[in-house]
Amino acid sequence: MHCVEFDFREIDNLTDFYQKAISVFELPKWFGQNLDALWDVLTGEIALPIVVIFSHINQHQLTKFAEVITVFREAEQTLGGQLIFHCRASQSDPV
């Protein structure tokens, strides 16, 4: 199973997140950087099975990226085990 990690020590905003997504999922540069496009990628464009990890995410980022996290959680449910999503808090800010 392929594993990709989004290290939130390196992600400050949605632009950073989507640039990382383009890199880790090997998406074309013209990828629409929005939640609908992210859903389409997760449920039909990436190679499965896959594990996606959000690491070192702090409480502020959990709020800031709540909609993105929801898309990953919903994709995990929809894909029935083909996508596994983990969201891990930073050491200094447990969730």
N, C-alpha and C positions, 0 to 999 in steps of 0.2 A: 504494500500500500504506500503510495506516494505521500509525503508530508511536506507542507509549506508552513512557514512561520511569518507572522507579522509582528515585529518587535516594536512595541509602542514607545520605546525610548527614542526611536527614530521617526516617529509619526506624530506630527503636531496638528494636522488639519486634514480635511477631506482630500485636498489635492495631493498631499503626501501619501495618504492611504491608497488613492486610486493609482498613483504612479507605482507604488509597490505592487498593487494587484496586477497591473500591466506586466510588470517584471516577473512575478512568481507564477502567474498563470499563462505567461507567454502570449499575451493578447496583442492585437495590432494597435498601433499608436492612435488610430481613429476610434478606439473603444469609447463609447459614450460613458462619461464619468458621472453616472447617476444610479439610483437604486434599482430602477427597472432593468438597466443594462447589466448591473451586477447579478440580479436574479437570473437573467437569461444565460449569463456565463456559467453560474453555479449549477444550473439545472439542465444545461444542454451543450455547453461549449468546452468544458474542461474534461480531462481524462479522469475517469473514476476507476477504482475507489481512491479516495483522498482524505487525508487528515489535515485540517486547517487549525492552526494555533494562533491565538492572539496572546502574546506574552508581554509581561511588564506593563499591563494596562492599569492606570490608577483610577480612582473614583471619579475625578473630573472627566477623564477620557471615556469612562463607561457611560456617563451622561451625554457627552459630546457625540459619541459614536453609537448611541443607542439604536438608531434606525438601521445602521449597518449590521450591528450585532443581531438584530431581529431578523434581517434577511438571511444571515448565515444559519440561525436557529431554525427558521422556517424551511430553508433548503435541506437542512439535516433531516427534518421530519419528513419532508416530501420524498427524499431520495432513499428512505428506508435503509440506512446503514452504509450507503455508498459514499456519503460525505459525513465525516465525523468532525464536530466543531468543539474546540476547547477555548475557553476564555480564562486566562490566568492573571491574577492580580499581581501588581508589583510587590516586592518584598516589604517595602515600607508602607504600603497602603492596602492591607488585606481587604478582600470583598466579603 
